[in-house]
């Protein structure tokens, strides 16, 4: 069987609306140049829509014409590699999903453990990838990483009330298991900024009455960090060097 025929056969089994790249085709590993040529020369014949260089999906026709991939399919492409989780939704789209802001995001940002940065625009859905701070992304730690990302940007959430954001984050924090809290402490210590570690330590102490020795020891005792809501949190300044005035 020729490389072209192998490519056609693989693409036949890809469901309509699912994004794929050259690398997703089995024969690409050994015949990359031939695969690229076979796809690019036969985009129309194969019923493909080109999103950008090297990224395609099979056209699906609905009642009103060609249908773009579903948002979930697009996000899955950027967050999964084979059956492995490599990324997660973060930024404004996450703030909106968690009810921290009412501002509808213009773009979905995906933090990914891969070094490749990508952008795509499909029927108005703009998506981009950024490097994840923590490279050990798994399906089980996504919410922990998202929580840390929110803490990292807590003062920059658009149209948000810091009191309301803190309250909603406290409810999420209380749902985490003890082992998840320990894992989040480890991740924060390894991959996040000093200020984010101080914020996590403050939230754990204030809302869970848990003093994190690990986070406390990881901070520079001579540094201070700004957080406008810290004046409502006892020990925020004493233990975590947080100040509410710049």
Buried (B, 14 or more C-beta within 10 A) or exposed (E): EEBBEBBBEBBEEBEBBBBBBBEBBEBBEEBEEBBBBBBBEBEEEBBBBEBEEBBBBBBBEEEEEEBBBEBEBBBBBBBEBEEEBBBBBBBBBBBBEBEBBEEEBEEBBBBBBBEEEBEBEBEEBEBBBBEBBBEEBEEEBBBBBBBBBBBBBBBEBEEBEBEEBBEBBEEBBEEBEEEBBEBBBBBBBEBBBBBBBBBBBBBBBBBBEBEBEEBBEBBEEEEEBEBBBBEEBEBBBEBBBBBBEE
